[in-house]
Amino acid sequence: MKLPDCSTCHYSFQWKELLFIMGAKKCPKCGVQQYITAQRKRQGLWFGPVAGIITAVIVQTAPLPFSFIWAVAGVLITAAILINPFWLEFTEKDEPLF
């Protein structure tokens, strides 16, 4: 997995720069605003509902202690946040979602 590059100057962003990005990021090298591509935004929209459905099915079918379920959910949420910068792609233009 590779961190995204600036679409203008090909600056390779660092992981900590992208950890909590919300829609756009200014390139520190050339100053051009970088937007997350529409394709990656659409892919990200599916993550929450799918994770919620999987969690609901596990909670309803598996006789697991509630504290165990919360611990696993916490680990999965943390892992998703830490891995997210590797899934980003940037473009110079803010593309419409649909």
C-alpha positions as CSV (number, residue, x, y, z in Angstrom):
1,M,0.0,0.0,0.0
2,K,1.2,3.5,-0.9
3,L,0.3,6.9,0.3
4,P,-1.2,9.3,-2.3
5,D,0.8,11.8,-4.2
6,C,0.0,15.4,-5.1
7,S,-1.6,15.4,-8.6
8,T,0.3,18.5,-9.6
9,C,3.9,18.2,-8.3
10,H,3.9,14.5,-7.2
11,Y,4.8,15.3,-3.6
12,S,4.3,12.2,-1.5
13,F,2.2,13.0,1.5
14,Q,3.1,11.7,4.9
15,W,0.8,9.4,6.8
16,K,0.4,11.9,9.7
17,E,-0.7,14.7,7.2
18,L,-3.6,12.6,6.0
19,L,-4.8,10.9,9.2
20,F,-7.8,13.1,9.8
21,I,-8.4,14.6,6.3
22,M,-12.0,15.9,5.6
23,G,-12.5,16.3,1.9
24,A,-9.4,18.4,0.8
25,K,-5.8,19.0,1.6
26,K,-3.4,21.7,0.5
27,C,-0.1,20.4,-0.8
28,P,2.7,21.7,1.4
29,K,5.1,21.8,-1.6
30,C,3.2,23.5,-4.4
31,G,0.2,24.9,-2.4
32,V,-2.5,23.5,-4.8
33,Q,-5.6,22.2,-3.1
34,Q,-6.0,18.5,-3.5
35,Y,-9.4,16.8,-3.4
36,I,-10.3,13.2,-2.7
37,T,-11.5,11.6,-6.0
38,A,-15.2,10.8,-6.4
39,Q,-14.4,7.1,-6.8
40,R,-12.7,7.0,-3.4
41,K,-15.6,9.0,-1.8
42,R,-18.1,6.5,-3.2
43,Q,-16.1,3.6,-1.9
44,G,-15.9,5.2,1.5
45,L,-19.7,5.6,1.6
46,W,-20.2,1.9,1.7
47,F,-17.9,1.2,4.7
48,G,-20.2,2.5,7.4
49,P,-23.4,0.7,6.4
50,V,-21.6,-2.6,5.7
51,A,-19.8,-2.5,9.0
52,G,-23.0,-1.8,10.8
53,I,-24.9,-4.7,9.2
54,I,-22.0,-7.1,9.9
55,T,-21.9,-5.9,13.5
56,A,-25.7,-6.3,13.9
57,V,-25.6,-9.9,12.5
58,I,-22.7,-10.9,14.8
59,V,-24.4,-9.4,17.9
60,Q,-27.7,-11.1,17.1
61,T,-26.3,-14.6,16.3
62,A,-23.2,-15.0,18.4
63,P,-23.5,-15.5,22.1
64,L,-20.5,-13.2,22.9
65,P,-20.2,-11.0,26.0
66,F,-21.1,-7.4,25.4
67,S,-17.7,-6.2,26.6
68,F,-15.9,-8.4,24.1
69,I,-18.0,-7.0,21.3
70,W,-17.2,-3.4,22.3
71,A,-13.5,-4.3,22.5
72,V,-13.4,-5.8,19.1
73,A,-15.4,-2.8,17.7
74,G,-12.9,-0.4,19.2
75,V,-10.0,-2.3,17.6
76,L,-11.7,-2.4,14.2
77,I,-12.5,1.3,14.3
78,T,-9.0,2.3,15.3
79,A,-7.6,0.1,12.5
80,A,-9.9,1.7,9.9
81,I,-8.8,5.2,11.0
82,L,-5.1,4.2,10.8
83,I,-5.3,2.5,7.4
84,N,-7.5,5.2,5.8
85,P,-4.7,7.4,4.5
86,F,-3.5,4.5,2.3
87,W,-6.8,4.3,0.5
88,L,-6.9,8.0,-0.6
89,E,-6.4,9.3,-4.1
90,F,-6.2,13.0,-5.0
91,T,-7.2,15.2,-7.9
92,E,-6.9,19.0,-8.5
93,K,-10.7,19.4,-9.1
94,D,-13.5,18.8,-6.6
95,E,-15.4,16.1,-8.5
96,P,-19.2,15.6,-8.0
97,L,-20.0,12.5,-6.1
98,F,-22.6,11.2,-8.6
